[in-house]
Amino acid sequence: MRLVKTRPKQPLPMYQPAANSYWVNREAARPITIYPEYTGRRGAGSKWMPDPNGPMGGFTVEIATNKGLKGYGRGGDGGGPVIEGHLAQLLMGENPLNIERLWDVMWRATLFYGRAT
């Protein structure tokens, strides 16, 4: 199991929301916005989101079997250290075809990290 850097084969098109769109003209509604210094607009430079290029950004994980079969999955902000520091040790040496059990083990082992919807 390892984290891999992925990038598109060709540059992704830039998305520019319309001038009067919800994403441009609305205050961000997040739990942290009860504090005035964390209110504000969505987008780049928002204090309440991690740096997408920093160590807490999203990730792609590659899981390989001893037979050379590989699978890939995407994860969100801050999950990389959980994968490398915790979940990898739970999967090593396990039968990769026992998907339901492996999912349940990982789900139960990560309950204390919290859940997002």
N, C-alpha and C positions, 0 to 999 in steps of 0.2 A: 504494500500500500504506500502510495506517495502522492504528494501534491504536485500538480504540474501547472506550468504557466501556459495559458492558451491565448491565442490571438486570432482574429479573423484572417482568412486568406487574402481578403481585400478590405480596404477601409470601410467601416460601417458608415452609412449615411448619417449625417448630423440631423438631429431632430430639433426643430425650433418651434415651440408652441406659439399659437396665434397670440397677438398682443393682448386680447381681452380674455384669454383662457383662464380656467380655474387654476392651472399650475403656475401662472405668472402673478395673478393679482390677489390671491388669497393667502391669508396667514396660514402657516403650517400648524396643524393641530396634532400635537404629540404630547405624551405625558410630561415631558420636561418643560413644556411651554408655560407651566404655571410660574416659572421664574422669568422675569422680564428680559434678562440678558440672553435667553434662549428662544425668544420669539422671533418671528421674521418669515421671510419668504422661503419657498422651497428652492432647491438647486445648489449649484456650486457655491462653496463658501458658507454653507449652513453649519453652525457650530454643533448641531445635534447629530450630524452624520459623520462617520469616520472617513478618513481620506481613502478614496477608492483605490489608490495606488500604494497605500501604506500596508503595513503588516496585518492589519485587521480587515482588509478588503475581501471580496468574494474569491472563490477558488474553484478549481477543478480537481477532483481526486481520481486517481487511477488505481484500480485494484486488479492484481494479476494472480492467476493460479500457478501452481507448479507445472501445469501442462501448457502454459503459454496463453491461456484464455485471459483476455483483458476486458474490463468494463470501466466506464467513466460516469461520473456524476458531478453535478454542480452544487456548490454550497454558498451560503450567504455570509455576510460580514461577521468576522470573528470566529468562524467555525474551524478554520485551518488548524489552530493549536489543539482543538478537541480531537480532530481526526488523528493528527500525528502523535499527540501525547497520551491519548486514551483509547480511542476506538481501534487503532492499529493493533494494539496488544490483545484485544478481544477477538480479533479475526484470525490472527496468525495460527496456523495449524488446524483450523476448522474446515469442515466439509463445505465447499462453496455452493453445493446444491441444496443445502439445508437452509433455504432462504428465509422461511418464516421464523425459524428459531434464531437465526443470526440477527434478523431485524428486531425481534423481541428482546434479545440480549442487549443490543445497542440502545434500544429505546429505554429500557429499564435502567441501564447504566448511566444514562445521561439525564435522567429526570431532575437531578439537583442543579443542572445548568439552567433550568428554566425553559419555558416554551414560548414561542411566538406564533401568531396566527397569520 
